[in-house]
């Protein structure tokens, strides 16, 4: 039962998940959104429009704090054909981090518009910023980190902080195709995903063990994005959040399936990790 619950948690929170509801589509842009998504974005941009000179990290904290209480909903990205889904009304852990980063970069840009935001979001969410079917989405957050560092959206600082290798064989999606509608009846897609998994597995990854968090906490910054590493087979990261300092200690701001909304953890990051049965540590990236 414990293994099944962990697997369900990974499916709901690890990957950029999806929803079957029908939303209006801007055909020229191939973007799915609701009018309320635009309204939420406009409110955030209006609130922080004069802060474009702030660091991306500082803006991430402000935007994330604005989005607190947003309902947690898994599987908000699923469409019949892969398209860019904008949903600022409900989020999972990955889409929360993506939205915060895309909005923060939009605030810092010359064009604080919905179009600029969707451009940023697409560039962050998809391999090399290009939507080319289901496999083009960065499903594994370890792959998300690698690709977004290549695109100069973030800098992976895990090795710099802890120098601790994190070798992991990535194969969860290809070995559980029945868990994904797009893979369930498509052997060619499973093959593509398996090839991507081999590339991810071959990369050198580093992490900060949960036992080392206290001694390196002074090297962590507000606005850092973290992937919580896991001992589960087939995946490296099972949860995602943004770091925020409260009363001198680092906490996790995240879309929580348990709280069913975006919250800041009551426990410190160290306590949060040590109290999790599946967590082993964190990978840390700094927004650029």
MILUMFI-728896 format. One record per residue (C-alpha): residue number from 1; chain; x, y, z. Coordinates in steps of 0.05 Angstrom, whole numbers. Each point is the difference from the previous one (the first is absolute). Example, Ala and Ser with C-alpha at 12.3 -4.5 7.8 and 13.67 -1.06 7.14 Angstrom:
% residues 2
(1,"A",(246,-90,156));
(2,"A",(27,69,-13));
% end
This chain:
% residues 288
(1,"A",(0,0,0));
(2,"A",(56,48,18));
(3,"A",(34,-12,-68));
(4,"A",(-66,11,-36));
(5,"A",(-12,66,37));
(6,"A",(71,24,-17));
(7,"A",(-11,-18,-73));
(8,"A",(-66,38,-2));
(9,"A",(34,60,32));
(10,"A",(55,-1,-52));
(11,"A",(-50,-4,-56));
(12,"A",(-39,60,27));
(13,"A",(58,45,17));
(14,"A",(65,-21,-33));
(15,"A",(-15,14,-72));
(16,"A",(-32,60,-33));
(17,"A",(-70,-30,4));
(18,"A",(-63,12,-39));
(19,"A",(-77,11,-1));
(20,"A",(-57,-23,-45));
(21,"A",(-44,61,8));
(22,"A",(-17,39,-63));
(23,"A",(28,70,-1));
(24,"A",(-2,53,-55));
(25,"A",(58,-7,-48));
(26,"A",(34,58,-35));
(27,"A",(11,-37,-65));
(28,"A",(54,46,-27));
(29,"A",(41,-9,63));
(30,"A",(-23,-72,15));
(31,"A",(-9,20,73));
(32,"A",(-53,-26,47));
(33,"A",(-23,49,54));
(34,"A",(-60,30,35));
(35,"A",(-14,75,4));
(36,"A",(13,-4,75));
(37,"A",(72,-21,-14));
(38,"A",(12,64,-38));
(39,"A",(-34,40,56));
(40,"A",(45,-32,53));
(41,"A",(62,14,-41));
(42,"A",(-20,72,-11));
(43,"A",(-10,10,75));
(44,"A",(69,-27,15));
(45,"A",(34,40,-55));
(46,"A",(-35,63,23));
(47,"A",(21,-12,72));
(48,"A",(73,-11,-15));
(49,"A",(9,38,-66));
(50,"A",(47,50,31));
(51,"A",(47,-53,29));
(52,"A",(32,-24,-65));
(53,"A",(69,17,29));
(54,"A",(-9,-49,57));
(55,"A",(35,-67,-6));
(56,"A",(-39,-58,-30));
(57,"A",(7,-37,66));
(58,"A",(-32,58,39));
(59,"A",(-57,4,-50));
(60,"A",(-11,-75,5));
(61,"A",(-13,8,75));
(62,"A",(-48,59,-12));
(63,"A",(-38,-36,-55));
(64,"A",(-2,-65,38));
(65,"A",(-26,36,62));
(66,"A",(-54,33,-42));
(67,"A",(-22,-69,-25));
(68,"A",(-6,-30,70));
(69,"A",(-67,-34,12));
(70,"A",(-6,-17,-74));
(71,"A",(-33,-69,-2));
(72,"A",(44,-61,-11));
(73,"A",(-25,-39,-60));
(74,"A",(40,-56,-34));
(75,"A",(-1,-15,-74));
(76,"A",(-13,71,-26));
(77,"A",(39,-6,-66));
(78,"A",(-32,-58,-36));
(79,"A",(-31,14,-68));
(80,"A",(-16,-44,-60));
(81,"A",(56,34,-39));
(82,"A",(59,28,38));
(83,"A",(-11,75,8));
(84,"A",(21,54,48));
(85,"A",(-47,-1,60));
(86,"A",(-5,64,42));
(87,"A",(-34,-12,66));
(88,"A",(12,50,56));
(89,"A",(-64,-22,36));
(90,"A",(26,-68,23));
(91,"A",(69,-31,1));
(92,"A",(42,-60,18));
(93,"A",(70,7,29));
(94,"A",(35,4,-67));
(95,"A",(-48,48,-34));
(96,"A",(3,45,62));
(97,"A",(75,7,-8));
(98,"A",(-5,8,-75));
(99,"A",(-54,54,5));
(100,"A",(39,39,53));
(101,"A",(64,-2,-43));
(102,"A",(-37,20,-64));
(103,"A",(-37,57,34));
(104,"A",(64,25,34));
(105,"A",(37,0,-67));
(106,"A",(-59,37,-32));
(107,"A",(3,54,54));
(108,"A",(74,10,-16));
(109,"A",(-12,2,-75));
(110,"A",(-12,60,-45));
(111,"A",(-70,-26,-16));
(112,"A",(-43,-16,61));
(113,"A",(-55,-33,-39));
(114,"A",(-39,-66,-3));
(115,"A",(37,-16,-65));
(116,"A",(68,10,33));
(117,"A",(-22,-44,58));
(118,"A",(-23,-57,-45));
(119,"A",(65,4,-38));
(120,"A",(39,-6,64));
(121,"A",(-43,-57,25));
(122,"A",(8,-39,-64));
(123,"A",(75,10,0));
(124,"A",(4,-25,72));
(125,"A",(-47,-59,-6));
(126,"A",(23,-31,-66));
(127,"A",(65,-29,-23));
(128,"A",(38,56,-34));
(129,"A",(-64,41,4));
(130,"A",(-33,-37,-57));
(131,"A",(-68,-36,4));
(132,"A",(6,-62,-43));
(133,"A",(-47,-52,29));
(134,"A",(-5,-32,68));
(135,"A",(75,-19,6));
(136,"A",(21,72,-9));
(137,"A",(-26,19,68));
(138,"A",(52,-5,56));
(139,"A",(-35,-54,40));
(140,"A",(56,-16,48));
(141,"A",(21,59,44));
(142,"A",(73,-23,-2));
(143,"A",(-5,8,-76));
(144,"A",(-36,67,11));
(145,"A",(60,24,40));
(146,"A",(50,-23,-52));
(147,"A",(-37,31,-59));
(148,"A",(-17,65,34));
(149,"A",(73,9,20));
(150,"A",(18,-11,-73));
(151,"A",(-50,55,-18));
(152,"A",(30,45,54));
(153,"A",(-65,5,40));
(154,"A",(31,-29,63));
(155,"A",(67,-22,28));
(156,"A",(7,-68,34));
(157,"A",(39,13,64));
(158,"A",(-7,-69,32));
(159,"A",(71,-22,-15));
(160,"A",(29,67,23));
(161,"A",(-35,-6,67));
(162,"A",(9,-74,18));
(163,"A",(45,-37,-50));
(164,"A",(-43,-62,10));
(165,"A",(-13,-43,-62));
(166,"A",(-71,-24,-11));
(167,"A",(3,-58,-50));
(168,"A",(-70,-23,-19));
(169,"A",(-30,-43,-54));
(170,"A",(-60,37,-29));
(171,"A",(-53,-45,-31));
(172,"A",(-66,11,37));
(173,"A",(-41,23,-59));
(174,"A",(23,-53,-49));
(175,"A",(-9,-55,51));
(176,"A",(-69,25,21));
(177,"A",(-32,19,-67));
(178,"A",(-70,-19,23));
(179,"A",(3,58,49));
(180,"A",(2,50,-57));
(181,"A",(-56,8,-50));
(182,"A",(47,22,-54));
(183,"A",(46,-60,10));
(184,"A",(-51,-53,15));
(185,"A",(-13,-20,-72));
(186,"A",(61,30,-36));
(187,"A",(62,-43,-3));
(188,"A",(36,52,-43));
(189,"A",(-9,54,53));
(190,"A",(23,-48,55));
(191,"A",(63,-13,-41));
(192,"A",(14,75,-6));
(193,"A",(-10,10,74));
(194,"A",(46,-59,15));
(195,"A",(54,31,-43));
(196,"A",(-7,66,38));
(197,"A",(4,-38,66));
(198,"A",(66,-32,-22));
(199,"A",(28,69,-14));
(200,"A",(-22,25,68));
(201,"A",(28,-61,36));
(202,"A",(68,10,-34));
(203,"A",(7,71,27));
(204,"A",(41,15,62));
(205,"A",(-48,27,53));
(206,"A",(13,27,70));
(207,"A",(-44,13,60));
(208,"A",(1,24,72));
(209,"A",(-16,-58,48));
(210,"A",(-54,16,51));
(211,"A",(51,-13,55));
(212,"A",(43,58,-27));
(213,"A",(-55,53,-5));
(214,"A",(15,33,67));
(215,"A",(74,10,-15));
(216,"A",(-12,30,-69));
(217,"A",(-63,40,15));
(218,"A",(38,66,-2));
(219,"A",(16,-14,-73));
(220,"A",(-73,-6,-19));
(221,"A",(-37,62,-22));
(222,"A",(-71,25,-1));
(223,"A",(-27,-15,-69));
(224,"A",(43,-61,-14));
(225,"A",(-40,-55,-33));
(226,"A",(9,-70,29));
(227,"A",(-16,-69,-24));
(228,"A",(-9,-48,58));
(229,"A",(38,-64,-16));
(230,"A",(-30,-67,14));
(231,"A",(20,-72,13));
(232,"A",(-54,-25,-46));
(233,"A",(25,-41,-59));
(234,"A",(-2,31,-69));
(235,"A",(-3,73,19));
(236,"A",(47,51,32));
(237,"A",(-48,54,24));
(238,"A",(-69,-9,28));
(239,"A",(-20,70,22));
(240,"A",(17,73,-17));
(241,"A",(-2,65,38));
(242,"A",(29,69,11));
(243,"A",(43,17,60));
(244,"A",(-21,57,46));
(245,"A",(33,23,65));
(246,"A",(-44,8,61));
(247,"A",(26,20,69));
(248,"A",(71,-13,-25));
(249,"A",(-14,-71,-24));
(250,"A",(-13,-27,-70));
(251,"A",(-70,-26,-13));
(252,"A",(-34,-29,-62));
(253,"A",(-53,38,-39));
(254,"A",(-36,-50,-44));
(255,"A",(-65,-26,-29));
(256,"A",(-15,-53,52));
(257,"A",(-44,-60,-15));
(258,"A",(-10,-10,75));
(259,"A",(-22,72,13));
(260,"A",(-35,1,-68));
(261,"A",(27,70,-14));
(262,"A",(63,42,-6));
(263,"A",(30,9,69));
(264,"A",(64,14,37));
(265,"A",(20,-60,42));
(266,"A",(-7,9,75));
(267,"A",(61,-44,9));
(268,"A",(69,23,-22));
(269,"A",(27,-31,-63));
(270,"A",(45,-45,41));
(271,"A",(-59,-24,43));
(272,"A",(-44,-8,-62));
(273,"A",(51,-46,-32));
(274,"A",(17,-40,62));
(275,"A",(-74,-12,13));
(276,"A",(-12,-26,-71));
(277,"A",(5,-75,-10));
(278,"A",(19,6,-74));
(279,"A",(45,63,-1));
(280,"A",(75,-8,-1));
(281,"A",(22,72,-11));
(282,"A",(-5,56,-51));
(283,"A",(26,25,-66));
(284,"A",(5,76,0));
(285,"A",(-2,49,-58));
(286,"A",(5,75,1));
(287,"A",(-43,41,-49));
(288,"A",(38,45,-48));
% end
